[in-house]
């Protein structure tokens, strides 16, 4: 099967979309997508084996937040779900990359309505 037609490799989420983690209490806005794992082996091996995701799926770069902090996260597609809370993401870099918030996604800076 051609990798471009492989459903596992097709990104389900888009840049600017607000998502949350399936297992951990954080959410964020996607600012970049890798078609497959593109982080260090050390980072990958640090994930407990019983929950370690497959590398052959999209991975998303998030401006993330939880109850304590704002940070950046790198998350596999299988561990994300759409966030339907309607709440904006409270991360200091959101305004730098994105413009208007539309309930479940942000418009990228260049497309924002002024």
Chimera marker file (.cmm) of the C-alpha trace (Angstrom):
<marker_set name="trace">
<marker id="1" x="0.000" y="0.000" z="0.000" r="1" g="1" b="0" radius="0.5"/>
<marker id="2" x="1.268" y="3.462" z="-0.858" r="1" g="1" b="0" radius="0.5"/>
<marker id="3" x="2.104" y="5.389" z="2.364" r="1" g="1" b="0" radius="0.5"/>
<marker id="4" x="0.126" y="8.423" z="1.155" r="1" g="1" b="0" radius="0.5"/>
<marker id="5" x="-3.026" y="6.289" z="1.011" r="1" g="1" b="0" radius="0.5"/>
<marker id="6" x="-2.397" y="4.590" z="4.361" r="1" g="1" b="0" radius="0.5"/>
<marker id="7" x="-5.190" y="5.771" z="6.693" r="1" g="1" b="0" radius="0.5"/>
<marker id="8" x="-2.843" y="5.508" z="9.701" r="1" g="1" b="0" radius="0.5"/>
<marker id="9" x="-0.622" y="8.192" z="8.159" r="1" g="1" b="0" radius="0.5"/>
<marker id="10" x="-3.313" y="10.690" z="7.239" r="1" g="1" b="0" radius="0.5"/>
<marker id="11" x="-3.506" y="13.600" z="9.651" r="1" g="1" b="0" radius="0.5"/>
<marker id="12" x="-6.905" y="13.719" z="11.371" r="1" g="1" b="0" radius="0.5"/>
<marker id="13" x="-6.269" y="17.112" z="12.960" r="1" g="1" b="0" radius="0.5"/>
<marker id="14" x="-5.284" y="20.459" z="11.495" r="1" g="1" b="0" radius="0.5"/>
<marker id="15" x="-2.977" y="23.311" z="12.389" r="1" g="1" b="0" radius="0.5"/>
<marker id="16" x="-4.917" y="25.694" z="14.614" r="1" g="1" b="0" radius="0.5"/>
<marker id="17" x="-7.270" y="22.991" z="15.925" r="1" g="1" b="0" radius="0.5"/>
<marker id="18" x="-7.769" y="22.689" z="19.687" r="1" g="1" b="0" radius="0.5"/>
<marker id="19" x="-7.274" y="19.120" z="20.939" r="1" g="1" b="0" radius="0.5"/>
<marker id="20" x="-6.888" y="17.266" z="24.203" r="1" g="1" b="0" radius="0.5"/>
<marker id="21" x="-4.940" y="14.206" z="25.273" r="1" g="1" b="0" radius="0.5"/>
<marker id="22" x="-6.884" y="10.936" z="25.622" r="1" g="1" b="0" radius="0.5"/>
<marker id="23" x="-5.133" y="9.845" z="28.837" r="1" g="1" b="0" radius="0.5"/>
<marker id="24" x="-3.522" y="12.889" z="30.436" r="1" g="1" b="0" radius="0.5"/>
<marker id="25" x="-5.159" y="16.105" z="31.661" r="1" g="1" b="0" radius="0.5"/>
<marker id="26" x="-3.887" y="18.590" z="29.108" r="1" g="1" b="0" radius="0.5"/>
<marker id="27" x="-5.104" y="20.292" z="25.966" r="1" g="1" b="0" radius="0.5"/>
<marker id="28" x="-3.550" y="22.536" z="23.336" r="1" g="1" b="0" radius="0.5"/>
<marker id="29" x="-3.573" y="24.036" z="19.892" r="1" g="1" b="0" radius="0.5"/>
<marker id="30" x="-1.717" y="22.316" z="17.033" r="1" g="1" b="0" radius="0.5"/>
<marker id="31" x="1.017" y="24.430" z="15.454" r="1" g="1" b="0" radius="0.5"/>
<marker id="32" x="2.834" y="21.795" z="13.376" r="1" g="1" b="0" radius="0.5"/>
<marker id="33" x="2.366" y="18.195" z="12.157" r="1" g="1" b="0" radius="0.5"/>
<marker id="34" x="4.951" y="15.512" z="11.381" r="1" g="1" b="0" radius="0.5"/>
<marker id="35" x="3.640" y="12.739" z="9.056" r="1" g="1" b="0" radius="0.5"/>
<marker id="36" x="5.416" y="10.224" z="11.324" r="1" g="1" b="0" radius="0.5"/>
<marker id="37" x="7.531" y="10.295" z="14.481" r="1" g="1" b="0" radius="0.5"/>
<marker id="38" x="10.357" y="12.840" z="14.166" r="1" g="1" b="0" radius="0.5"/>
<marker id="39" x="11.683" y="13.283" z="17.695" r="1" g="1" b="0" radius="0.5"/>
<marker id="40" x="14.698" y="11.684" z="19.415" r="1" g="1" b="0" radius="0.5"/>
<marker id="41" x="14.962" y="8.009" z="20.240" r="1" g="1" b="0" radius="0.5"/>
<marker id="42" x="15.680" y="9.041" z="23.842" r="1" g="1" b="0" radius="0.5"/>
<marker id="43" x="12.342" y="10.926" z="23.974" r="1" g="1" b="0" radius="0.5"/>
<marker id="44" x="10.528" y="7.912" z="22.508" r="1" g="1" b="0" radius="0.5"/>
<marker id="45" x="12.131" y="5.403" z="24.895" r="1" g="1" b="0" radius="0.5"/>
<marker id="46" x="11.150" y="7.591" z="27.885" r="1" g="1" b="0" radius="0.5"/>
<marker id="47" x="7.476" y="6.775" z="27.205" r="1" g="1" b="0" radius="0.5"/>
<marker id="48" x="6.408" y="3.757" z="29.285" r="1" g="1" b="0" radius="0.5"/>
<marker id="49" x="6.323" y="0.700" z="26.998" r="1" g="1" b="0" radius="0.5"/>
<marker id="50" x="2.706" y="-0.145" z="27.817" r="1" g="1" b="0" radius="0.5"/>
<marker id="51" x="1.501" y="3.208" z="26.443" r="1" g="1" b="0" radius="0.5"/>
<marker id="52" x="4.236" y="3.905" z="23.848" r="1" g="1" b="0" radius="0.5"/>
<marker id="53" x="2.562" y="4.819" z="20.525" r="1" g="1" b="0" radius="0.5"/>
<marker id="54" x="3.506" y="3.506" z="17.120" r="1" g="1" b="0" radius="0.5"/>
<marker id="55" x="5.957" y="5.730" z="15.202" r="1" g="1" b="0" radius="0.5"/>
<marker id="56" x="4.152" y="5.292" z="11.846" r="1" g="1" b="0" radius="0.5"/>
<marker id="57" x="1.385" y="7.825" z="12.428" r="1" g="1" b="0" radius="0.5"/>
<marker id="58" x="1.208" y="11.606" z="12.471" r="1" g="1" b="0" radius="0.5"/>
<marker id="59" x="2.652" y="13.378" z="15.515" r="1" g="1" b="0" radius="0.5"/>
<marker id="60" x="1.504" y="16.846" z="16.502" r="1" g="1" b="0" radius="0.5"/>
<marker id="61" x="3.332" y="19.797" z="18.029" r="1" g="1" b="0" radius="0.5"/>
<marker id="62" x="1.064" y="21.555" z="20.529" r="1" g="1" b="0" radius="0.5"/>
<marker id="63" x="1.081" y="24.777" z="22.461" r="1" g="1" b="0" radius="0.5"/>
<marker id="64" x="-0.272" y="22.995" z="25.518" r="1" g="1" b="0" radius="0.5"/>
<marker id="65" x="-1.705" y="23.801" z="28.923" r="1" g="1" b="0" radius="0.5"/>
<marker id="66" x="-2.723" y="21.947" z="32.036" r="1" g="1" b="0" radius="0.5"/>
<marker id="67" x="-3.818" y="23.095" z="35.504" r="1" g="1" b="0" radius="0.5"/>
<marker id="68" x="-0.257" y="24.096" z="36.464" r="1" g="1" b="0" radius="0.5"/>
<marker id="69" x="1.568" y="25.355" z="33.383" r="1" g="1" b="0" radius="0.5"/>
<marker id="70" x="1.807" y="26.238" z="29.705" r="1" g="1" b="0" radius="0.5"/>
<marker id="71" x="4.349" y="24.257" z="27.677" r="1" g="1" b="0" radius="0.5"/>
<marker id="72" x="4.964" y="22.560" z="24.327" r="1" g="1" b="0" radius="0.5"/>
<marker id="73" x="3.946" y="18.939" z="23.777" r="1" g="1" b="0" radius="0.5"/>
<marker id="74" x="4.602" y="16.346" z="21.067" r="1" g="1" b="0" radius="0.5"/>
<marker id="75" x="1.719" y="13.871" z="20.824" r="1" g="1" b="0" radius="0.5"/>
<marker id="76" x="0.810" y="10.928" z="18.587" r="1" g="1" b="0" radius="0.5"/>
<marker id="77" x="-2.438" y="11.024" z="16.650" r="1" g="1" b="0" radius="0.5"/>
<marker id="78" x="-3.796" y="7.991" z="18.536" r="1" g="1" b="0" radius="0.5"/>
<marker id="79" x="-3.569" y="9.942" z="21.810" r="1" g="1" b="0" radius="0.5"/>
<marker id="80" x="-5.486" y="13.034" z="20.716" r="1" g="1" b="0" radius="0.5"/>
<marker id="81" x="-9.171" y="13.861" z="20.493" r="1" g="1" b="0" radius="0.5"/>
<marker id="82" x="-10.893" y="17.062" z="19.443" r="1" g="1" b="0" radius="0.5"/>
<marker id="83" x="-11.536" y="19.479" z="22.305" r="1" g="1" b="0" radius="0.5"/>
<marker id="84" x="-15.145" y="20.618" z="22.166" r="1" g="1" b="0" radius="0.5"/>
<marker id="85" x="-15.052" y="22.812" z="25.283" r="1" g="1" b="0" radius="0.5"/>
<marker id="86" x="-15.186" y="26.038" z="23.255" r="1" g="1" b="0" radius="0.5"/>
<marker id="87" x="-12.484" y="27.496" z="25.500" r="1" g="1" b="0" radius="0.5"/>
<marker id="88" x="-9.365" y="29.218" z="24.106" r="1" g="1" b="0" radius="0.5"/>
<marker id="89" x="-5.934" y="27.786" z="24.970" r="1" g="1" b="0" radius="0.5"/>
<marker id="90" x="-4.097" y="29.763" z="27.642" r="1" g="1" b="0" radius="0.5"/>
<marker id="91" x="-0.537" y="29.649" z="26.285" r="1" g="1" b="0" radius="0.5"/>
<marker id="92" x="1.706" y="32.732" z="25.907" r="1" g="1" b="0" radius="0.5"/>
<marker id="93" x="2.710" y="31.866" z="22.299" r="1" g="1" b="0" radius="0.5"/>
<marker id="94" x="-0.825" y="31.467" z="20.920" r="1" g="1" b="0" radius="0.5"/>
<marker id="95" x="-1.123" y="35.155" z="19.968" r="1" g="1" b="0" radius="0.5"/>
<marker id="96" x="2.217" y="35.026" z="18.150" r="1" g="1" b="0" radius="0.5"/>
<marker id="97" x="1.145" y="32.174" z="15.854" r="1" g="1" b="0" radius="0.5"/>
<marker id="98" x="-2.608" y="32.536" z="15.666" r="1" g="1" b="0" radius="0.5"/>
<marker id="99" x="-5.268" y="35.174" z="15.266" r="1" g="1" b="0" radius="0.5"/>
<marker id="100" x="-8.972" y="34.832" z="15.850" r="1" g="1" b="0" radius="0.5"/>
<marker id="101" x="-10.338" y="31.958" z="17.951" r="1" g="1" b="0" radius="0.5"/>
<marker id="102" x="-13.402" y="30.296" z="16.381" r="1" g="1" b="0" radius="0.5"/>
<marker id="103" x="-14.668" y="28.001" z="19.155" r="1" g="1" b="0" radius="0.5"/>
<marker id="104" x="-12.697" y="24.850" z="18.284" r="1" g="1" b="0" radius="0.5"/>
<marker id="105" x="-9.824" y="26.267" z="16.249" r="1" g="1" b="0" radius="0.5"/>
<marker id="106" x="-7.656" y="29.307" z="15.695" r="1" g="1" b="0" radius="0.5"/>
<marker id="107" x="-7.048" y="31.001" z="12.389" r="1" g="1" b="0" radius="0.5"/>
<marker id="108" x="-3.338" y="31.068" z="11.510" r="1" g="1" b="0" radius="0.5"/>
<marker id="109" x="-1.914" y="34.607" z="11.868" r="1" g="1" b="0" radius="0.5"/>
<marker id="110" x="-1.865" y="35.312" z="8.121" r="1" g="1" b="0" radius="0.5"/>
<marker id="111" x="-5.560" y="34.413" z="7.733" r="1" g="1" b="0" radius="0.5"/>
<marker id="112" x="-6.923" y="36.282" z="10.752" r="1" g="1" b="0" radius="0.5"/>
<marker id="113" x="-9.725" y="38.748" z="10.138" r="1" g="1" b="0" radius="0.5"/>
<marker id="114" x="-8.913" y="42.272" z="11.317" r="1" g="1" b="0" radius="0.5"/>
<link id1="1" id2="2" r="1" g="1" b="0" radius="0.2"/>
<link id1="2" id2="3" r="1" g="1" b="0" radius="0.2"/>
<link id1="3" id2="4" r="1" g="1" b="0" radius="0.2"/>
<link id1="4" id2="5" r="1" g="1" b="0" radius="0.2"/>
<link id1="5" id2="6" r="1" g="1" b="0" radius="0.2"/>
<link id1="6" id2="7" r="1" g="1" b="0" radius="0.2"/>
<link id1="7" id2="8" r="1" g="1" b="0" radius="0.2"/>
<link id1="8" id2="9" r="1" g="1" b="0" radius="0.2"/>
<link id1="9" id2="10" r="1" g="1" b="0" radius="0.2"/>
<link id1="10" id2="11" r="1" g="1" b="0" radius="0.2"/>
<link id1="11" id2="12" r="1" g="1" b="0" radius="0.2"/>
<link id1="12" id2="13" r="1" g="1" b="0" radius="0.2"/>
<link id1="13" id2="14" r="1" g="1" b="0" radius="0.2"/>
<link id1="14" id2="15" r="1" g="1" b="0" radius="0.2"/>
<link id1="15" id2="16" r="1" g="1" b="0" radius="0.2"/>
<link id1="16" id2="17" r="1" g="1" b="0" radius="0.2"/>
<link id1="17" id2="18" r="1" g="1" b="0" radius="0.2"/>
<link id1="18" id2="19" r="1" g="1" b="0" radius="0.2"/>
<link id1="19" id2="20" r="1" g="1" b="0" radius="0.2"/>
<link id1="20" id2="21" r="1" g="1" b="0" radius="0.2"/>
<link id1="21" id2="22" r="1" g="1" b="0" radius="0.2"/>
<link id1="22" id2="23" r="1" g="1" b="0" radius="0.2"/>
<link id1="23" id2="24" r="1" g="1" b="0" radius="0.2"/>
<link id1="24" id2="25" r="1" g="1" b="0" radius="0.2"/>
<link id1="25" id2="26" r="1" g="1" b="0" radius="0.2"/>
<link id1="26" id2="27" r="1" g="1" b="0" radius="0.2"/>
<link id1="27" id2="28" r="1" g="1" b="0" radius="0.2"/>
<link id1="28" id2="29" r="1" g="1" b="0" radius="0.2"/>
<link id1="29" id2="30" r="1" g="1" b="0" radius="0.2"/>
<link id1="30" id2="31" r="1" g="1" b="0" radius="0.2"/>
<link id1="31" id2="32" r="1" g="1" b="0" radius="0.2"/>
<link id1="32" id2="33" r="1" g="1" b="0" radius="0.2"/>
<link id1="33" id2="34" r="1" g="1" b="0" radius="0.2"/>
<link id1="34" id2="35" r="1" g="1" b="0" radius="0.2"/>
<link id1="35" id2="36" r="1" g="1" b="0" radius="0.2"/>
<link id1="36" id2="37" r="1" g="1" b="0" radius="0.2"/>
<link id1="37" id2="38" r="1" g="1" b="0" radius="0.2"/>
<link id1="38" id2="39" r="1" g="1" b="0" radius="0.2"/>
<link id1="39" id2="40" r="1" g="1" b="0" radius="0.2"/>
<link id1="40" id2="41" r="1" g="1" b="0" radius="0.2"/>
<link id1="41" id2="42" r="1" g="1" b="0" radius="0.2"/>
<link id1="42" id2="43" r="1" g="1" b="0" radius="0.2"/>
<link id1="43" id2="44" r="1" g="1" b="0" radius="0.2"/>
<link id1="44" id2="45" r="1" g="1" b="0" radius="0.2"/>
<link id1="45" id2="46" r="1" g="1" b="0" radius="0.2"/>
<link id1="46" id2="47" r="1" g="1" b="0" radius="0.2"/>
<link id1="47" id2="48" r="1" g="1" b="0" radius="0.2"/>
<link id1="48" id2="49" r="1" g="1" b="0" radius="0.2"/>
<link id1="49" id2="50" r="1" g="1" b="0" radius="0.2"/>
<link id1="50" id2="51" r="1" g="1" b="0" radius="0.2"/>
<link id1="51" id2="52" r="1" g="1" b="0" radius="0.2"/>
<link id1="52" id2="53" r="1" g="1" b="0" radius="0.2"/>
<link id1="53" id2="54" r="1" g="1" b="0" radius="0.2"/>
<link id1="54" id2="55" r="1" g="1" b="0" radius="0.2"/>
<link id1="55" id2="56" r="1" g="1" b="0" radius="0.2"/>
<link id1="56" id2="57" r="1" g="1" b="0" radius="0.2"/>
<link id1="57" id2="58" r="1" g="1" b="0" radius="0.2"/>
<link id1="58" id2="59" r="1" g="1" b="0" radius="0.2"/>
<link id1="59" id2="60" r="1" g="1" b="0" radius="0.2"/>
<link id1="60" id2="61" r="1" g="1" b="0" radius="0.2"/>
<link id1="61" id2="62" r="1" g="1" b="0" radius="0.2"/>
<link id1="62" id2="63" r="1" g="1" b="0" radius="0.2"/>
<link id1="63" id2="64" r="1" g="1" b="0" radius="0.2"/>
<link id1="64" id2="65" r="1" g="1" b="0" radius="0.2"/>
<link id1="65" id2="66" r="1" g="1" b="0" radius="0.2"/>
<link id1="66" id2="67" r="1" g="1" b="0" radius="0.2"/>
<link id1="67" id2="68" r="1" g="1" b="0" radius="0.2"/>
<link id1="68" id2="69" r="1" g="1" b="0" radius="0.2"/>
<link id1="69" id2="70" r="1" g="1" b="0" radius="0.2"/>
<link id1="70" id2="71" r="1" g="1" b="0" radius="0.2"/>
<link id1="71" id2="72" r="1" g="1" b="0" radius="0.2"/>
<link id1="72" id2="73" r="1" g="1" b="0" radius="0.2"/>
<link id1="73" id2="74" r="1" g="1" b="0" radius="0.2"/>
<link id1="74" id2="75" r="1" g="1" b="0" radius="0.2"/>
<link id1="75" id2="76" r="1" g="1" b="0" radius="0.2"/>
<link id1="76" id2="77" r="1" g="1" b="0" radius="0.2"/>
<link id1="77" id2="78" r="1" g="1" b="0" radius="0.2"/>
<link id1="78" id2="79" r="1" g="1" b="0" radius="0.2"/>
<link id1="79" id2="80" r="1" g="1" b="0" radius="0.2"/>
<link id1="80" id2="81" r="1" g="1" b="0" radius="0.2"/>
<link id1="81" id2="82" r="1" g="1" b="0" radius="0.2"/>
<link id1="82" id2="83" r="1" g="1" b="0" radius="0.2"/>
<link id1="83" id2="84" r="1" g="1" b="0" radius="0.2"/>
<link id1="84" id2="85" r="1" g="1" b="0" radius="0.2"/>
<link id1="85" id2="86" r="1" g="1" b="0" radius="0.2"/>
<link id1="86" id2="87" r="1" g="1" b="0" radius="0.2"/>
<link id1="87" id2="88" r="1" g="1" b="0" radius="0.2"/>
<link id1="88" id2="89" r="1" g="1" b="0" radius="0.2"/>
<link id1="89" id2="90" r="1" g="1" b="0" radius="0.2"/>
<link id1="90" id2="91" r="1" g="1" b="0" radius="0.2"/>
<link id1="91" id2="92" r="1" g="1" b="0" radius="0.2"/>
<link id1="92" id2="93" r="1" g="1" b="0" radius="0.2"/>
<link id1="93" id2="94" r="1" g="1" b="0" radius="0.2"/>
<link id1="94" id2="95" r="1" g="1" b="0" radius="0.2"/>
<link id1="95" id2="96" r="1" g="1" b="0" radius="0.2"/>
<link id1="96" id2="97" r="1" g="1" b="0" radius="0.2"/>
<link id1="97" id2="98" r="1" g="1" b="0" radius="0.2"/>
<link id1="98" id2="99" r="1" g="1" b="0" radius="0.2"/>
<link id1="99" id2="100" r="1" g="1" b="0" radius="0.2"/>
<link id1="100" id2="101" r="1" g="1" b="0" radius="0.2"/>
<link id1="101" id2="102" r="1" g="1" b="0" radius="0.2"/>
<link id1="102" id2="103" r="1" g="1" b="0" radius="0.2"/>
<link id1="103" id2="104" r="1" g="1" b="0" radius="0.2"/>
<link id1="104" id2="105" r="1" g="1" b="0" radius="0.2"/>
<link id1="105" id2="106" r="1" g="1" b="0" radius="0.2"/>
<link id1="106" id2="107" r="1" g="1" b="0" radius="0.2"/>
<link id1="107" id2="108" r="1" g="1" b="0" radius="0.2"/>
<link id1="108" id2="109" r="1" g="1" b="0" radius="0.2"/>
<link id1="109" id2="110" r="1" g="1" b="0" radius="0.2"/>
<link id1="110" id2="111" r="1" g="1" b="0" radius="0.2"/>
<link id1="111" id2="112" r="1" g="1" b="0" radius="0.2"/>
<link id1="112" id2="113" r="1" g="1" b="0" radius="0.2"/>
<link id1="113" id2="114" r="1" g="1" b="0" radius="0.2"/>
</marker_set>
